[in-house]
C-alpha cells in the first residue's frame, strides 16, 4: 500500500521509517509504517503538521514496544486465532464424551464476553502471570463489582486457550497464574443440610406435592420429580450438571455384597470432569424406582430418556425460602441451592466414617477439595475416638 496519493501532501520522519500523510476525506494527518508485509497506520487526530509529527513519533515507538513484547505478532499466534482453534478442539472432546456441552458453552461465553476482546491480537507467547494481573486489574477497574468466582472463570478460559497453544506447539510451556488471596474463601465451608434440616426439607417438598395433587396435575408431577431429585442427589453426591445428563440406561440396581441392601451403580456420568462412575447410598434406590414407574419406563436398561425432565430451580428456591432453609447457620450465612445437595451427601458420608479418599473418588473430585471445603469444618464430629483413653490413663480428666 502507498503512503498517499500524489495529489495529497506527505512526508517522512525517523529516517524514512514512518510516513506522515493526508488522506482523502479526512481533515487530519495520518501516520503509517510497514511491518512484515502489512501497512500499519493510525490517525494522529492533528490538523497541523508540527503536532502530527510529534504524535506520529510517539505512536511509532509505542507500537515498536508492543511488537517487541509480542503484543503485535504473527497472526497465527494472536489470542483470538488460538481461541477459535481451542473451541474447535473442545467441540471434538464434547463429541467424544470427554467434556460436556454445558462447559463448552460456558467457556465460549466467557471468552467472547471480555477475555478475547481484551487480548485479541496479543500473542499467546507473551501471556504470563504479569499479563494475567494486567487483565485482572483492567476488569476490576471497569467492573468493580466482579466477584472472585468470575475472575476464576476468566482465568480458566485463558488457560483453555493456552493449553491449545501448547498442544499445537506455539508455546513450549504453560505459564502459572498466581493470585494473592486471603484464606477467606478456603475457610468458608460448602453450605449443606444437617440431619434435622434435611428432614425438614424433604418433608416440606412432600407436603407441597400433596397440596398440589388436588390443584394442578402437572405441577403435582413436577413436585414429585423434585422430591425424587433431592433424594437422588443427596444419596449419590452427583453434580447438578451430572444429574441433568443422567439417563435411565446409565443406572443399575445392584446388591451390596456386605449387607445385601440394594444400591445404584451409575455409569457414564457426564459433567465437569468428563465421564465417570459412582456408587450410590441405599436411599437412592426408592426414588429411582418411583421415577421408572411414574414415567412408564418399560426397560430402564435400554432407555435413553433423561432421569429428570425439568430443572426445578424455582420451586426448590421457593420451598427453601418458606422453610427458612435458604441460608445456612454459619457466620456469615451461606446461600443454599441445588449444589448444597451434593455437599450434604459428602458431609453425611464423612460423618458416617467413610474415608476421605473414598468420598473424593466416588464424587470425582480431589482429596484436597474434600479436606479444605468439608472435613476441616466438621471438626470433632469426624473424630469419635478423640477422647478414648487406655486403662493406664483412666481418670485423666482435667
N, C-alpha and C positions, 0 to 999 in steps of 0.2 A: 504494500500500500504506500502511496506517496504521502508526503507530509502536507502538501497543499496544492491547489491548482495554481497555474501560472498567473492568474489574474488576482490572486489574493496574497497579501503580504506574509512573509515568514522569515525566520532567522534561526540560527543555531547557537547553542551555548555548550559549555563544558567540552571544548574541542570537538564540536560536531556531534557529540553523543545524544544530545537532546534537541529536538525540533520544537520551536515555538511558532505557532501559525494561527491564522484566522480561518474559520470555516464558514461556508456559505450558509446564511440564515441564522448565524449566531453572532451576538454583539461582543462576545468575549474571546480572548486569546486562549488557545489550546496548547497543551504540551504533549509530546509523544516520543517514544524510542522503540527500537527493535529489540526483541528478546526471543531467541530460539524460534525464529521463523514467524513470530507474531508481532503485531504492532500494538504496543500498549499506549493508550492515550487517555487524557483527562482534561476537562476544562479547568482553567485557572480561576474562573469567575472574576477575572480582571479585565477592564477595558483599556487600561493604559499599558504601554509596552514595558515600562520600568517595573510596575507591580507584577506583571505577568512573568517577567524574567525571574524575580525573587521567588514567586510561588512555584514556578517550574523547577527551579534548582532544588528547593526543599522537598518537593514531591518526588523528584528523581532519586534523591538519596534515601528517602523513606522506603520507596519501592525496592531499591537495591538491598536494603537491610532485610526486607521481607523475603526477597529471593534467596539471600544467603542463609537465612534461618529456616528456609523450607516452606514458609507460608505461601509462597508462589513457586510452584514446581511443575514437574511433568504432569499433564492432565490425568494420566493413569494412576498417579499417586494421590490425587485430590480426594479429600474425605468423602465428598458427595458421590464420586465414582465408585469408591470402595464400599460405601454404604449400600449402593444398589447391588453390587456383587454379593455382599453379605446377606441381604434379604433374599436374593435368588437362591443362594446356598441353603439358607434356613428353610425355604419352602421345600427343598428336597428332603430335609430332615423331617419336616412335618409329614410329607407324603410317605416316608418310611416308618412313621410312628415313633421316631426318636424324640421329637419335640411336639408341642401342642400348637394348634392353630391359634388358640387364645393368646399364648405367649408371643407368637409371631405378630399378631395384631397389635399387642401392646408395644412391642419393640418398634414396629413400623410407625405407630402414632407418636411415640416419644421422639424418634429420630426426625420425623417430619415437622414436629411442632417447634422445637427450639435448638436441638443439637446440630442437625445438618445445616440449617440457615446460619448458625454461628461459625462452624468450622469450614463448611462449603469447599473453598479452594485450598484450604490448608493441607499440606502434605501429611499423610499418616506417619511419615518417617520422623516428624518432629513433635508429634503429640506425646507428651510425657507428663510427669506429675505436675510440673510448673504450668503446662498448658491446661491441665485439668483445673488447677486452682484459679487460673485466669478466667476460665469459663464459669466456674462456680461463683466467683466474685461478680462477674457480669450478670449472672442470673439473680443473685441476691440484691444487686443494685437496682435492676429493672423490675424484679418481682420480689420485694422484701418479705412477702408472705409465704414464699416457697418453703415447704417442710423438708425435714431431713430425709424422709422417705422418698420424696420427689427427687431430691438430689441423688439419692442412691439409684433410682431408676435411670436417671441421666447417665450416671457412671456405668451402669450395666450395659446401656445401649452403646456407649462409646466402646466398651470392651468387646461387644459383638463385632463391631467394625474392625477393631484392631486384631481380633482373632482371625478374621478373614484375611487381613493384610499379612498376618504371619503365615497363614495356611498357604497363600499363593506366593509367598516369598518376597513381598515388598518390604517387610521388616524382619530383622534377624532375631529379635527377642521382644517379648511383651513388656511394656512398662508397668510399673507398680504404682498404683494411686494410693497415697497415704493421706488420711484426714485426721485432724486433731479434734476428737470429740470427747466430751465428758462421758463418764460412765452412766449417765442418767438413763439412757435407753436400755443398756445391757442390764442395769439393775431393776428395770421395770418388768415384772412378771407378765406372762400372757394371761389375759382375763379368762377365767374358767368358771364353771359352776361347781360348787361343793355339793355334797350329797343331798343336803336339805334343799338347796336352790335348784338342783337338777330335778328332784322330785316335784317341786313346786312348778317348774317349767312344763314338764310333760303332762302333769295333771291339768294345767291351765289350757294346754293345746287340746287335750282330750275333751275337756269341758266345752271349749269353743266349738269343736266339731259336733258335739252333741246338740248344742243350741242351734247350729246351722242345719241340722238334719230336718227340722220342721219348717225351715225358712227358704233355703235355696239349695237344691240338689248339687249344682256344680261347685258352689263354694264349700259345701259339705265334703265333697270328694277332694277338693284342694286341701282342706284342713286335715283330712285323714292322711293324705300324702305327706303333709308337713310333719305330722306326728311320727310317721314311719321314717321320715328323713332324719329327724332329730335322734331317734333311737338308733338308726343305722349308723349315723355319723359318729355318735358317742361310743359306739361299740366296735368301730373299725379304725377310727383315727384318720380317715381319709380326708384329703384337702377338698375344698369346695369345688375346684376345677375337676378333680378326680371323680368326685361324686357325679358331677354333671355329665362326664363322659362314660360312666359305667353302664354296661349293658347286661341284660339278664344272662346271656351266654357266658359272661365273664365270671359268674358266681356259681360256686358249687357248695352243696351242703355235705359236710363230712362229720365223722365222729372222732372226738378226741380220744386218742389211744390210752390216755391216762385215766379218764373217768367215764368214758362212753357218752359224754354230753355232745350235743350237736353244735357245730360252729360253721363258719363260712371260710372258704378259701377264695380270694378274689384275685384274678389274674388279669394280665394285660391292662394294668392301671395306667391310664394316660393323664399326665399332668405336668407339674412344674419340672420334675426330674426325668421326663421321658416315660418309659414303660416300667412297670414293676409288679410285685405281688405282695399281698398281705394276708394275714390270718386274723379273723375277727374274734371278738369276745362272744360269749354264748348269747348275749342279748340281741345280737343282730339277726338271728335266725327267724324269730317270730315276725318282725316287720317285713322281712324278705318274703316269707310265705304269704303274708297278707297282701303284699303288692302283686304277687302272682295271681292270687285268687281275685282280687279287685279288678285287675286288668284283663282277666280271662286269658292268661298266657298258657297255651296248651303244652308247649315243650320249651321250658326255660333254657335248656342246654343248647338250643339252636336259635333262640330268639335274638334278633339284632336290635330289639327295641331298648331304648334307654330306661333305666330304672326309674328315674324321676322326670316327669314331663314338664314341670314348671318350676322355676326358681322362686320360691315363696318368700322373698326377702321382706316385702311389705307386710304381709301377715305376721311373719316372725317378729319384726320390729314392733308392731302394734302390741303383740302379746307381751314382749319384753317390757314395754313401757307400762302397760296395765298392771303387770305383776311386780313392777319396780325392780326388775332384774336387768335393766338396760346397762346399768353401771355397776362395777364391782365395788366391794367394800374396802378396797385398798386405798392408800393415801399417796398420790392423788387417785381418785376413782378412774378406772379404765372403762372405755366403752366396749360393750359386748356386741358380737354379731355372729354370723354362721361360723367364722373361724374359731370362735370360743368352744364349739362342739369338739373340734379336733384337740384343742387344749385340754378339755375335760377328759377325753379318753387318755391322753398322755399322763395327766395327773393321777387319774384313778389307777392306772397300771403301776405307776411308781409307788403310790401309797399302798398297793397290794403286794409290794415286794418284788416286782418284776425288774430284773437287771436293766440298767440304763442302756446298755448295748443292744439288748433285745428290743426294747421300746424304739430306739433310734432306727434299728434295722427294719422293724415292722412298719414304721412310719416314713421310711425312705428319707431320712434326714441324718444329721451328724450327731455324734455323742456330745460334742461341744455345744451344739444348739440346745440339746435337751438339758445339759448341765446348767448353762447360763440362763435359759429362759424359763426353766421349770424347777429342776431339782434343788437349786440353791435357795429358792424361795419357799420350798416346802419345809425346809429346816428340820427340826427334830422329829417331825412326823414321819420322816423316812428312816429314822433310826430307833426302832422299837427296842433294841438291845443296848442302847447307850448307857442305861443305868444298871445293867446287870453286874453283879459282884460275885466274887468267889466266896466260898465258906471262910477262907482265911481273912477276908476283908469285911466280913459281916459286922455290922454295927458302925461302919464308917459312913455316917450320915450328916456330917457337919461341913 
